[in-house]
Amino acid sequence: MRQFSEHSVVDSLLFAVGPDGSLIPLEVDGSHAVRVAVNDKLVVTIASVSKVNGSSDQYLGMYDLSAAKFHDIVLEVKIQQPVTADDSAKDFKLFWAFCSEELTNPAQAPTVLQPAEYSLTCDLVDASGGATTRFYQTPILQPKAPYIYCWYDCDYVHEQLNYSNLNGAFQVGETVTGGTSGATGTIESDTGSSMIIQLNSGQFQVGETITGGTSGATATVDEITALIVDVRLIAVT
């Protein structure tokens, strides 16, 4: 596994060591994303997930490799972790498998293609001091079949809820419940306009009323920030 950080840039040029010992040039684009330099090569976003939370065997996407006629690929995972808590003991794990035929129901890939041929573990970090963005890349891969399917496991369980129309005061340690979604979470910290929760069940929704189980305080959810993951496929050759 190779992990790249936007803070690792030296003179805007990086090199990674490939499986054969060769140097692979990396470049930095306008959004500070470190990636394999692909020039005019194909770059495909397989999936973008805006709220990753406590999921197992969740289907991400697939790509028909035969259409591009290339031999080597790299999978890249971009993880945006919001300011929450120390999640350094947790991770996001990407799985993928090559398949000789297109699945009728791609969402079943995590089940029918088990055991996965490959995986990439992306370690989460202590984000109590601020949000972070990190990039992970697989080694160079040689496709074994025309189709590639990707899915993930993740044990991340935090969300940041920004809220307004506060009535009362929430208490750290109490359970909040979404009036529309029925989602529940335990408050780990609260500022009076934003709280960090450990998600217990369901998914909170913007616009719904949340209620504190002990305090009885209520508020309206304005914004929800969770783990954001983008998975890209890069044609190296």
C-alpha positions in Angstrom: 0.0 0.0 0.0 1.2 3.5 -0.8 -0.3 6.5 1.0 0.2 10.0 -0.3 -0.5 13.3 1.4 -0.9 16.8 0.0 1.7 17.8 2.7 4.3 15.4 1.1 4.8 17.6 -1.9 8.4 18.8 -2.6 8.8 21.2 -5.5 5.3 20.0 -6.8 6.8 16.8 -8.0 6.8 13.3 -6.5 7.9 9.9 -7.5 6.6 6.5 -6.2 8.4 3.3 -6.6 6.6 0.7 -8.7 6.5 -3.0 -8.2 9.5 -3.5 -10.5 11.5 -0.8 -8.8 10.9 1.8 -11.5 10.0 5.4 -10.6 6.4 6.5 -11.3 6.0 10.3 -11.6 3.3 11.9 -9.6 1.8 15.4 -10.1 -0.4 17.8 -8.1 -3.5 19.2 -9.7 -5.3 22.4 -8.8 -7.2 20.8 -5.9 -4.0 19.5 -4.4 -4.8 15.9 -5.4 -1.7 13.8 -5.7 -2.0 11.2 -8.4 -0.1 9.1 -10.9 0.8 11.4 -13.8 -1.4 10.2 -16.6 -1.0 13.0 -19.2 -3.7 12.1 -21.8 -4.5 8.7 -20.3 -7.9 7.6 -19.1 -9.0 8.6 -15.6 -12.4 7.3 -14.5 -14.3 8.0 -11.3 -15.8 4.7 -10.3 -17.7 6.0 -7.3 -18.1 9.1 -5.0 -19.7 8.4 -1.6 -20.6 11.5 0.5 -21.6 9.7 3.7 -19.6 6.7 4.5 -20.5 5.2 7.9 -20.2 1.8 9.5 -20.9 -0.3 6.4 -19.8 -3.7 5.3 -19.7 -5.1 1.7 -21.1 -1.9 0.2 -21.0 -1.9 -3.6 -19.2 1.1 -5.2 -19.2 0.6 -8.9 -17.7 -1.2 -11.9 -15.9 -0.4 -15.1 -15.6 -2.1 -18.5 -11.9 -2.4 -19.0 -12.1 -3.8 -22.5 -13.4 -0.5 -23.9 -10.1 1.3 -23.2 -7.6 -1.3 -24.3 -4.9 -0.7 -21.8 -2.7 -3.1 -19.9 -1.9 -1.5 -16.5 -4.2 0.4 -14.1 -4.0 2.0 -10.6 -6.9 2.4 -8.2 -6.8 5.6 -6.2 -8.9 6.3 -3.0 -9.3 9.9 -1.9 -10.6 10.2 1.7 -11.9 13.4 3.2 -12.2 12.9 7.0 -14.1 15.7 8.8 -13.1 17.1 12.2 -14.6 14.5 14.6 -12.6 12.4 17.0 -9.6 10.0 17.2 -10.4 7.4 14.6 -6.9 6.1 14.2 -7.9 2.6 15.1 -10.4 2.5 12.3 -10.1 2.1 8.5 -11.7 2.2 5.1 -11.0 -1.0 3.1 -11.4 -1.1 -0.6 -12.0 -4.5 -2.3 -12.0 -5.3 -6.0 -12.3 -8.3 -8.3 -11.9 -8.9 -12.0 -14.8 -10.7 -13.7 -15.0 -12.3 -17.2 -18.6 -11.2 -17.7 -20.9 -8.4 -16.7 -23.1 -9.1 -13.7 -26.8 -8.8 -14.2 -27.1 -7.2 -10.8 -23.8 -5.3 -10.1 -24.9 -4.6 -6.5 -24.5 -8.3 -5.8 -20.7 -8.1 -6.6 -19.7 -8.1 -2.9 -21.5 -11.4 -2.5 -21.0 -13.3 -5.7 -17.4 -12.3 -6.2 -16.3 -13.3 -2.7 -13.6 -13.9 -1.7 -12.2 -10.7 -3.1 -9.1 -11.0 -5.2 -7.5 -7.8 -3.7 -7.9 -5.2 -1.0 -6.4 -1.9 0.0 -6.6 -0.7 3.6 -6.8 3.1 4.0 -6.1 4.0 7.6 -8.1 6.7 9.3 -6.5 9.2 11.6 -7.0 11.3 14.7 -9.2 14.1 13.3 -10.0 15.8 16.6 -7.7 18.7 15.7 -9.2 19.3 12.2 -10.4 17.8 8.9 -7.9 15.9 6.7 -7.6 14.8 3.1 -5.5 11.8 2.1 -4.8 9.8 -1.0 -4.1 6.1 -1.2 -3.1 4.2 -4.3 -2.8 0.5 -5.2 0.3 -1.0 -6.8 0.1 -1.1 -10.6 -2.4 -3.8 -11.5 -2.7 -5.9 -14.7 -6.4 -6.6 -15.4 -7.2 -10.3 -15.5 -10.6 -9.9 -17.1 -12.7 -7.3 -18.9 -14.7 -6.1 -15.9 -13.6 -4.7 -12.5 -16.0 -4.4 -9.6 -15.3 -2.5 -6.4 -16.9 -2.5 -2.9 -15.9 -1.5 0.6 -16.0 -2.1 4.3 -15.7 0.7 6.8 -16.0 0.9 10.6 -16.1 4.7 10.8 -19.1 5.8 12.9 -18.9 9.6 13.4 -20.9 12.5 12.0 -20.8 16.2 12.5 -24.3 17.8 12.7 -24.6 21.6 12.3 -27.9 22.8 13.5 -30.0 25.9 14.2 -33.3 26.8 16.0 -31.9 25.4 19.2 -34.5 25.0 22.0 -32.8 24.1 25.3 -29.3 22.7 25.6 -28.0 19.3 24.5 -25.9 17.2 26.9 -22.7 15.4 26.0 -23.3 11.6 26.4 -27.0 11.7 25.7 -28.7 10.1 22.7 -30.2 12.3 20.0 -32.9 11.0 17.7 -34.0 12.3 14.3 -37.7 13.1 14.1 -38.0 12.1 10.5 -35.3 9.6 9.9 -35.5 7.9 13.3 -31.7 7.8 13.3 -29.9 7.8 16.7 -26.5 8.9 17.8 -24.6 9.6 21.0 -23.3 13.2 21.5 -19.5 13.2 22.0 -19.1 17.0 21.9 -21.3 20.0 21.4 -20.8 23.8 20.8 -24.3 25.0 20.8 -24.5 25.1 17.0 -22.6 21.9 16.0 -22.3 18.5 17.5 -20.1 15.5 16.9 -22.0 12.2 17.3 -21.2 8.5 17.3 -23.9 7.2 14.9 -25.8 4.3 16.5 -28.4 3.6 13.9 -29.9 5.0 10.7 -28.9 8.1 8.8 -29.8 11.6 9.9 -31.4 14.0 7.4 -30.9 17.7 6.7 -34.0 19.6 7.7 -35.2 17.2 10.3 -35.7 18.0 14.0 -33.3 16.2 16.4 -34.2 15.7 20.1 -32.0 15.0 23.1 -33.2 11.9 24.9 -32.1 13.2 28.4 -32.3 17.0 28.0 -35.3 17.2 25.7 -33.5 19.9 23.7 -34.5 20.2 20.1 -32.8 21.7 17.0 -33.0 21.6 13.2 -30.2 19.9 11.3 -28.7 22.3 8.7 -25.7 20.3 7.5 -24.3 16.8 7.9 -20.6 16.0 7.4 -19.3 12.5 7.4 -16.5 10.6 5.7 -16.3 11.4 2.0 -14.6 8.8 -0.3 -13.8 9.0 -4.1 -12.5 6.0 -6.0 -10.8 6.5 -9.3 -9.3 4.2 -11.9 -6.2 5.5 -13.7 -4.9 3.9 -16.9 -1.1 3.9 -16.5 -0.4 2.2 -19.9 
